[in-house]
Amino acid sequence: MMPFKLLALLAVAVCSLQAVHCAEGDYLARASFLSGDEGWTLEGRGFSSQGLQHEFDRLVVEDDRSDAARVWYFQSSADFLGGDKSLAYNGWLTFEFGHFEYESAMEPMISDYDVVLVCKNQRQNLGIKGIFIDDGATAHTYQVRLEETFRAPKSTASWVRTRSGLQAAQRDMVQCLQSLKAIRIRGSYFKGYEAVWLRDVSILQGGVSKPGSDQWEASQAVKDPNAVDNRQLLGTTDYMLRQKAVTGDGSCCASRTCVSNDKYEIIFDRPGCTTDWDNKCDAVDATNRITQIVQARSLLEGREHVMDQAFIGLRGKVLQKPFRHPYYFKSTPRICTAATLTVAAHGDLAYTGDNVVVYGEDGRYLGTLFAGNLTYEKEDPYYSQTSESTPYIDSIVISQSEMTQYSADEQIKIVLASERHLARQGESGFKSGTHLAHTLQTSFCDSAPCDLKGGVIIRWMKLTFSAAACFSAKKAGITASYKDDVHAPQPVNLSLSFKTPTGDASVPGGDGVLTVVTDADLFERHETLEVRTAPAADGTLGEIVGELFSSEAFTRKQKADFTLAEWQPPSGSDNIPRFYADTARISRAKLQSIVAGGTANLQLYSTRPDNTAKYEGTFSPIFLSYPLMHCFMHAIKKGPYMNVHIERPSRLHFVESGFPMAGGDVTLFIATHWQGHLRYPTDTSNDNTKGNLPELPGERADQDTTASATQAQMEAHREWPHGYSYMQLRAGLDGEWLADMFLKDFTQYDPRGYIIDTITIPKEKFNILVSGNSGYNQGEFPFSIWVPPGYGVVQLRSLVVSYPVANLADASKFDDATFETSFVNPRYPQPLA
């Protein structure tokens, strides 16, 4: 046989700039093998000693003739799968595979997996058989759907867990893709000699939201997912999935560098009592002074004040079907990557039709949980649902665009809704139990025992996502006034201007969002605000790129001031103005043209004639945010201050090297374990769960420091004006203040894990620090983190610095983290005792 020659090209890809946003069929990764093997390897035994060879645009391998009856695989490189591939869920793996020659030895093919997905936890690897086509042709193009029910044409095999051989569930596929380490494509099939080639391997984005199936059992005809039409219909009785890949226009595939390889988790497993981390809030928590201080901040920043979310956790209440219930995630970081939402629940979910549908805060359908018959999992101890120690667990993927929009105000709202149209055949009404033949009650609820007949208890919800660079700019102090002496309509006409990154750094990596906080009365008369591009020179209005305060929910809002009996601000008034926030999404294509010149000029406008005095008020703050296509990322996980107990108080000094000049503001992403963190500690007793030392001011330093305060209290107050439950970021060696961190309420979080915050460092200040003109070498970033006095263990777990680059050559390919930031107990966040 002639020697083979191989050239390979790898292109890690994202959506094209011409697309409205990342969409089904866009390339997430592609290897066309034109200029080298790019790290692809062989896995297994039985290939020849020549190993991987190249010939034009193909990888070529031949068997070892003396040991041909073996199975081996082509294995992708780490670069091929850099970043989060969760958006590949319900998408496609496509490739061309063929034989130069083969000898079957007059025996059937060797039975093994044709494609294997290698997960971070290899016990969760997934494999599928029946993909290879043996019809006499020497080559085929293969399309493998990355969805748990997929079966290749003329095959009955679907995705299974390779360790146990049991059918894969939705969450298996979602979680494996999110932490995908490699893809293996089988290269040998027969017991005789083979010489094969592989070409053009791609991963295509899928439609990550797919409806559930609530009436399969009601139909007499057998439903084959591979036989249905290429449709997806929300709210219908059929479970319809694409049977052929949807391919983009091919204009995508520019390299994206702004997504971390590391994954972070936030587990929400308790009601969020504000004053403590209890599993069940007390009645007095709502009227506590500390709660009202936190509530005032939420109202002034346009967020819903949420505490005591009683339908979650170990002491959660039962959601009785049918239900449609909102959940709020407080104090979330800005997330501008795709995320996985994982939900754990006990209750009446074993039947095929017992789905739970997930909606976003804008009413958008996000996905379906617990779709399909879950009882087959009972044979696998990992999935056993026969006791209260292991709930049902399922996951969906939320796209980058939705996450950027929903987390823009650092509070995420989702709605869970039950979906069940028919009773089980031969039954009437709901039949309950975590399994058909097991417990009907639970002692882990708000008032035990609780009947689970027709009910569900949400135990915890988890967001898993990557750190990424989000551009964020803020405008403040903008007002709309009303002139009494003008007898004509006075529509809102507010001009906004944001400085944005320039050059290579200006390219958005996805849709952007404009978030507006206002106390103007936009709601009682069903009014809306238009977001427009800047007007033309002749005054012609710009193009509408979004709308604000247009959803039905705002028609029920009231502008009236809010009274907080325990608020007691310095003015002596108990009333505070009520602000509301809304977010408009701006498509990536529109956004690119808006930010291309280094300044984003927008306009808030309303053309309705009756928009007069009703719009008088403050529009502040206003944020423009969007993910970046190219950026520099550096992870800090090692060093004398990382993953160790920090003595309190402490001033931690860092000097990190290798930083290029920034083309825009810098984002610092920080994950910290902070024992007993409270937004404001509730007393000064010698209690190591409260966070304060007895000799320091009590509930709130800026309120409790009085004329009778000690000198130590006064000095501490000057240094820590907001109390002792936050950190300060300083420039250089204890220099200029840059930002406060963790000045939030995290009482919804699982206390055994870390809490997360994101802050922004102005580009000008950062570039002075790394320029070499501040007493350090060029490229060094010196900074200090101040840790406050108090009790409670503090551990820095991870820091990620990311920002747009001034020159494309300075962009890094993902971050440089060498190990992952693990959660304390990601399987189940707390003991059931």
N, C-alpha and C positions, 0 to 999 in steps of 0.2 A: 504494500500500500504506500502511496506517496506520502511524504511527510506533510503534516497539516500545519497551517499557519493561521494564527488567530489575532485579530485586533478587536478591542472592546472599548466601548464608550459608555460612560455612566453620566446620566444627567438627573439629579434630584430636582423635582419639578413642583411648581405650584401653578395656580390658575393664571390664565392669560390676562394681560392688562386690558384687553378688549372686552373681557367678560364682565357682566354686572357684578358678580361675586363668584367665589369658588363654587363650582356646580358639578352635578353628576356628570361623569365622563371625563373630567379634567384629569390630567396626569398628576399623580402624587409622586411617582418615581418611574424612571425608565432607564433601561440599559440596552443600547443598540449595538454595542460591541464593534466599534469602529477604530479605536485607537489604543487598545490594550485591555487586559482582563480586569483592571480596576479592582483587584482584590477578590474576585470570585474564585472559589476553591472547590475541591471535591471532598465529599464526605462518604465514608463507608469503605468497603473492600471489594476488590475484583477488577479495578481498572488497571491499565498497563503502567509500567514504570515511567513512560513518557509523560504521564499525567495530563494536565490541561494544556491543550495546544490551540493555535489560532489559525483561521483561514478566512481572510476577508472580514466579513461581519458576523462570524460564527464562532462559538466555543465548540471545540471538537475533542472527543475522547474515544478511545477504543478499549475494549476489555483486555485483560490479561488472559491469553488463550489457555494458560494452565490452571486458571481459577475463575472461569467465566460464570459459573452458576452462583453469582453473588449479586447483591443489590447495592448500588451506590447512587449518589445524588450530586447534582450541581447545587452549590450553596452560595447564596448571595453574600456580598461584602457588607461590612458595617456601614459604609457610606451610603449604600443603596437605600438603607432603611433609617437614615438619620432623622431624628425628630419623631413626632407623634403621628402614627398612621391610623388612628382611630377613624378618620374620615373615610378609610377604605371599607368600612363596614357596609355590607350590602353592595359593595362595588365589585371590581373584577381584577383577577390576576390573569394576564394574557401573555402568551408566548408561542413561538414557533419551535417545533421539535421534529426531528426526522432521523432516519437511519441511512447511512451509506450502504450498510449490509447487515444482515443478522442471520443467525442459525438457531432455529427453535429446538433442535435436537429431537424433533418429533414429540415434544412434550408441551403441556400447557404453560402459559406464562406463570412466573413466580408471583405468588400472592403477596402484595405489600402495598404500602401507601404510595400513591403516585405524586402527591404534593403534601408537604409537611410544613406547618407554620411553627417556628421555634419561638417560644415565649420566653420572657425573662425568667419565669419559674418553669423549668422544663418539665415539671410534673403536669403542667397544663398545656403541653404541646397538643396541637390538633393535626389530624391527618385525614385524607380522603382517598379512597380507592376508586377504580372504575373510570378514571379520566382518559387513560391511553386508549386510542382507537386502533384496533388491529383488523383492518379491512383490506389488506393487501397493498395499500398506498404507502409510500415511503416517508411521507411528511404530512403534517397537519398543523393548523393554527388552533390553539386551545384557549378556551375562555372558561375560567373557573370562578364562580361567584363566591365572594367572601361573606357568606351568610349561612347560618347553621343548617338550614333545611335543603340546601342545594344538592341536587343529584344530577350527574352528567347524563346526557342522552343515552338511553338504553341501559342505564345502570340503576341499581337500587341502593347503592352505597351513598351515604351522606357524610358530613363531617363528624368525626368522633374524637374523643380524648384518647390519644395513643396509649396512655398508661393503663387505662381501664377498658378501652374498647366501647365505652358507653357513648350514646348519642350526645353531641355537643348542644349546649343551651345557648341562648342569645348572649348571656353575659360571658360565657366562655370565649365566644368569638370577639366580642367587644373588648374585653380585658386583654386578650392575647394580642390583638392588633395594636392596642395602645402601647404595649411594651414589647413589640415585635423585635426579635433579635436577628432572625434570619428566615429566609425562605429556601426550602429544598425542593428541587424539581428532579424527579427520578430520571436516571439515565440508562438503567439496564433493566430489561424485562424478561429475558429468556435465559434458559440454562446453557445455551450455546453462545458462541462468540458474537459480539455486536460492536459496530462502530457508529457513533451517533453524533449529532450536532444540535446546538441550542442557539436560538436567535431572537432578538427583539423582545425582551421581557419588560412588562409594564404593570404598574398598579394604577387602576383608575378609581377615582372617587365615586362613591355610591350615593344613592338616595338614602341617607342615614335614618330617616324616619319612615317606618313602614307600618301599616295598620295591622291590628291583631285579627284573630278569627274567632267570632263568637257564635257561629251557627254551623260549623262543620258537622257536628253530631246530628243536626236536624235534617240534613240532606241524606237521601237514600243512596245517592251516587257517591262512589269513592272519589275523593278529591286528590288529585296529584298536582303538587306545586309546580311540576315541570310541564304540565299540560295546559295551564291556564294562559290567558292572554297577557300581553305585555301592558298591564295597567296596574295602577295603585289608586284605590278609591277609599277615601277616609269615610268611616261610618257605614260601609256596606258590609255584606255578609261574607264576601269572598276575601281570601288571602292571596293577593295577586302580586307576583314578583317578576321582574324582567328575566327573560331566558337568554338574552343576548346582550353583550356589552354595549353601552352607549359611549361613543368615543367623541372627545372634544374636537375642535377644529385644528388642533396641532400647533396653534400659535403660542401655547403656554410653554412651560418647561424652563423658564429662567430660574436660576438657583436661588432658593430662599435660605437665609442664614439666621433668622431671628427667632428660632424656636429652640428651647433647651432640650437636650436629651434626657435630662432629669425630670422626674414626675413628682408632683406635690399633691398632698391629700388634705382635704378638710372634711372631717366627720362631724355632722350635726346630729347629736343624739340626746338632747335635753331641751327643755322649753325655753331657756334663756331668761332667767329670773332677774338679771341685772345686778342684784345685790349678792348673789352667790351662784354656785355651780350645781345646785340641787337638781335631782331628777323630777321634783314636783315643787312648784312654787307655793308659797304661803299667801294668804289673802292680803297680808299687810305689805307684801312686796310692791304691789301696784301703787300704793300711796306713800311709800318710803321717799324721803327727800332725795336720796341718791337716784332712784328711778326717775323722779321728775326732772332732775338735772339732765340726765341722759335723754329723757323724752324731749326736753326743751331743745337740745341740740339737734335731735332728729327733725323736729318740726321746723326749726330755723334753716335746716339744710335741705328741706323738701322731701325727706324720706318719711315713710310710714313708721310710727313708733310701734315696735313689736316686742312684747314680752309674754311670758307664760303661754307659749304655743303648746297647748295641752295634749295635742294629738300626735305626740312623738315621744319615744324613749321607753325606758323600762317601766315607768309609771304613767305611760300614755293612755289616753282615752281611746275607746273603740270607735272607729268610723263605721257607721251602719250604712249598708247599701240601700238605695243608691246614694252616693256621696259625690260632692264636688268641693274640695277643700283647698284653700290657699296655704302655702308655706313660705315663710320669709327666711332667707339666710342673711344674717346681719354681719357687718364688718368683714366683707369679702375684699380681697385685693382686686385690683384691675386685672382682668383675665382677657387676653386677646389671642388665645389659641382655642382650638377645639377642646372640649372637656367631656369626660364621661361622668354621667350621673348614675350612681349605684344606689338602689333602694333595698332595704331589708324589711320584711314584714311577716307577721304571723296572721293567720286567719283563714278565711274562706277563699282560697285561691287555687285549690288543686284542680278544679274543673277547667276544661279547655276554654270555656267562655268567660272565665273570671279575670278579665284583663283590667289593668289600671292604666289609664291614658294620661300622658303628661302634656301640659300646656305651658307656654311661656307667659310672662307678665303682660304681653301684648295680645294674648289670645292665640298665638301661633301654636299649631300642633307640633310637638317635639318628638313624640315616639310613644310606644306602647310597651308596658312592662307586664311580665308574667303571662304573656300570650302563649297558648299551646298547653297541652296536657303535661303537668309537672310531675305526675305520679311515677313516671318511669325512673326518676332520679333516686327512688328509694333504695335501689340496689347499691348505690355508691355512698359510703359513709360521709364523704366530703359534702354531699348534697342532701343528706338525710334530713327530712322535714318532720320527723316523727316525735320530736321533743322540743321543749321551749328553748333549748340551748342553741338550736340551729334554725334560724328563720329562713323563709324563702328569700332569695337574693337574685336580683336581675339588674341589668344595666342598659342604658341607651347612650348614644353619642349626641352631644349638642354642638352645633357647628361653630366655627370661629366667629362668624358674623353675629349670631345670637349671643354668644358669650361676651363679645365686645360691647354689644348694646346693653345687655342685662346687668353687667357688672360696672357700668360706667359711673353709677352713683354709689357704688360700694354696698349695694343691697340687692339681692336677687330674689325675685318672687317666681314661684312655680305653682301650678295648680294640678292636683291629682284628682282624677275623676274615675269612678267605677264604670265599667262597661259590661253590661250583661243584659241581653234582650230576651232570652228565653230561659225557662227553668230546665234543669237537667231532665233528660228523657226518663219518663216513668216517675218523676217527682213533681211536687208542687212547691213553689216558692224556693227559698234558698236552703241548701244543705251545707252544713258547716264543717269545720275541722281543718287543722293544718294538714291532715291527710284524711282520706275517705274513711279509714278505719281506726283513727286515733283521736287524740284529745279534742274535746269540744269546748274546753274552758282554759283560762290561763289565770295564774295567780300573780303574773307580772303585768299590772295595769293600775289605773288610778284608784280603783275601789274594788279590790279582789274579793271573790273570784269574778271574772268577767266572761260573759258568754260570747263566744266567737261565731255563733250561728248567724250567717249573713253579715259578718263584720270583719274588719281588718284593723290591726294595730301596726302603725309604722314604727319600727324600732330605731332605725337610723337611716340617714341619707349621706352619701359621700360624693364630693366633687373631686375628680382627679384631673390634673391639667399640668401643662408645662409652663415654666417661666418664659416670658417673651418680652420683646421690646415694644412698648406702646408709646407712640408720641401723644403727649397731652399738653394742652395749653389752656389757660384760664383767663377770663375777663371778669372784672368786678366793677361794681358801682354804676351800672347802667340803669337809667330810669326812663320811664315814659310818663310825660306830664299831660295835663288837660287844661286848655286855656278857655276860661269861661266867656271871654269876649269874642271868641270865634264861633260864629253860628253856621258851622258846616261840619260834616263828619271829620273826625280826626283819627284816622287809622294809625295803628302802630307802625312805625317806620324807623327801626333801629339798625344802624350799621355796625358790623362786627369785623374786626381785623385781627388775625392771629399770625404771628411769625412762625413759619414752619421750616423744617429742614430744606436744604437746597441741594442741587446737583443730584448725584447718585443716591444721596440719602433721602431724597424727597419721595421716592417711589412707595406708595402704600402697599401693604401686604394683604389687604382685605378691605371690606367696607369700613367706613368711619361713622362716628356718631357725634351729634351735637346735643348736649344736655343743658337744659335751661331750668333754673330755679327762680320762681317768681311768687310774689304775694298779690299780683294783679288778679282781678276777678275774671277769669277766662271760662268759668265753668257754668255758672247759673243760667247763662243765656246761650249755651251750646256753641260758643265761639271757638275758633281755632287760630293758630298762628302758622303762617307759611314760612319755610326756610328757603330762601332764594339765593342765587348767585348775585354778585354785585350788579347794580344797574349800569346800563350803558352810559356813554358820555352825554347823550341827549336826554337822559332821564328815563329811558325805557326800562321797565322792570326786568330783572333777570329771570332766569329759568327756575321753576320750582323744583327743589331737590329733596324736599321732605315736608312733613307737617308735624306740628306739636299740639298737644292737648286736644286731639281730635277723637280719642277713643271714648266709647260709651261710659267707661268708668269715671271720667272727669265730669260728666253731666250731673253726677250725684255728689260732687264735692261742694263744700261751702267755704266762703272766704273768712267767716267770723273768727275773731281772735280766740285763742285758747286760754283757758284759765287753769293754772297750776297752783294749788293752795300752798304747796311747800317750795315753790320756786324762789321767791324772795330775792329778786335781783336788787342791786343797789338803789334803783329808783323807788323801790317799795311797792311797785305794782305787781299784781299776780297774773296779769295778762301778757301774752306774747303773741306777735303776729303769726299767722299760719302761712307757711310757704308750701308750694307744691313743685315737683320736678317732673319733667318728661324728657324723653330722648327720641330724636329723629335719626334714622339710619340714612347715611349718604352712600350711594353705591360707589364701588371702587373706581369704576370708569369715570364717573363725575368727579370724584374726589381727586383723582390724579390731575385733571385739568385745573381744578381749583387751587391745589397746592404747588403746582409746577413752578411758579415764579418765586417761591420762598415766602409768600404771604397769602394766606387764605382770607379772602374778602367775601363775607356773607351778609345777608340782610334778613331781619325778622320783620315780617310784613303781614298785614291783614287788609283785604280789600272790601270787607263787608261794610256797608254804609252805617250800620248801627254800632260799630265798634268805636265808642266815644269814651266817656268817662270810665266806663267799665274796665278799660285797659290801663288806667292810671296806676302806677306802682313801680316796684323795683324788680328788675330782671338781673339778678346777681346771686351767685356766680353763674357764669356760662362756660362750659368746657367743650373743647373740640379734641376728640381722641381718635386714633386709628393705629392699627398694627403696621409695622414696618417690614419692607421687603429685605433690605440689607442693613445690617447693624454689626456692632462689635459686642460680644458677650464674654464675660469672664466670671467663673464661679469660684467662690472662696469657701472651701470646706475643710481645709487643713490649716494648722497653725496653733500657737499656744493658747488662743482664746476660743477655739472651736471645739464643740462637743465636750466641754468640761464645765464643772460648776464654777460660776463666776461669783467671786466675793462681792458683797454689796455694802457700800457703794464702790464702784470701780470706774476708772477711765482707761479704756482699751485703745491702744494705738496700733494702727495698721499702716504699712507702706507696701502696696502691691504694684508690681511692674508690668510693663508690656501694653500700656494703654495708649492708643492713638488719639489724636484730637477728635473732639466730638463735633458732629454736624447739626446737633440739636440737643434738647434737654436730655438729661441722663435719668434713667430709672434704676432705683435700687430696690431689689426684691429681697426681703429678709424673712427667714423662718426661725423662730425661737421657741424653745420650751420654757414656759414661765409658770411655775407652780402657783396656783391660786390667784392668777391675775384677775383683778377687778378694775373696771374703769375708774371708780373711786372707792377706796376701802371704806368699810362701814363703821369701824371703831378704832380706838387706839389701844385696845387691850393687848396683852402679851400673847397674841395668837398668831402662830406662824402661817395661818392660812389667809390672813387679812392683808398682809403686805406692808403695813406701817410699823415703825418702831414706837414704843410708848412715849418717848420723849419728843416725837415729832408731831406736827399738826395732824388733826383728825381727818374727818371725812373729806375735806377739800381744802388744800392749802390756801387757795386764793380767797376763800370765804371764812375759814376758821382762824386765820392769823389775825389776831386783834392786838390792841394796845398792851394787853397783859401777857403777850407771848414772850417766851424766853429769847435770849440772844441766839441760841442754837436754832430755835424755830424760825426766827426772822432770817437768818442766814440761809437756812435750808429753803425757805420760801423764795428767796431771790434766785437761788440756783434751780429750783424745781417749782415754778409758779403754778403748774397744773396738777400738783400732787406727786405721788411716788409710784405710779403705775405706767410709766412710759420711759422710753430711752431718748436720748438726744444724739443726733449726728452732727459732728463738728468737723470743720476743715482743718487739715494739718494736725499739728500737735496741740490739741485743746484750743483750737482757734475759733473762727467765726461759726456761729450757729447756722446750720444748713436746713435741718428738719427735725420734727418730732416723730417718733415711731411708737406704735401700739397705744395711741391715745384713743382707744375704742373699747366697745363692750364685746367681749368674746365669750360670754357665758353660755352660748349655744354650742360651743366647740367641745369635742371630747377632750377632757383635761389630761389624758395620758399622751396626747400628741402635741405637736407644735402649733403655735399661732402664727399667722402670716400677715405682713403688711407690705405695701409698696409706697415709696415716696419719690419725689422728683427733685433733682439737683439742677439748678439753672446751668445752661451750657457755658455761659461766660465764666461763672465761678469754677466750674469743673476744668475748663481749658487753662485757666490760670494755674491750677494745681498741678496739671500734668505737663505743662509747657516747659518745666525746668527753671522757671523764674521765681519759684517760691522756696528756694533753698534745697530742693530735691532734684534728682536727675530727671531728664526729659523722659516722659513715658511712665513715671512713677506717680501713683495716686495715693497721697497721704491723707488719712482721715482718722477720726477718733469716734468711738461710741461710748457715751456716758451711760452707765447703769446706775439707777437710783438707790438710795438706802432702803432698807426694809428686809422683811423675811421672805421666804419662798425661793426655791431653787430657780436659777436662770441659766440656761444653756443656749449659746448661739449654735444653730444647726446648719444654716446655709445662708450665704449672701450671693446674689447674682447681680452684677453690674452690667447694664445693657444700654446702648444708645445708638442713634444713627451716626454713620461715619461720614466724614467730609470727603473721603476718597474711597471708591469701591474696592481698591486693593487692600484697604485696611479691614474689610469685613471678615469676620471669623465664621467658620462653618460649624454651626451649632455652638454650644459652649464647651468648655474644657474640663467639665466635671469628670473625675475618674471613678466616682462611686455615687450611688443614689442616696438621696435623703429619705431614709426609711421611716415609716410611721411606727409608733411603738407596737401596735397590735392591729394591723389592717384587716385581719379576718373578722374579728368582732371586738368592738371597742371597750367592753367592760364586762365584768363577771356578772352572771345572773344569780346573785345570792344576796 
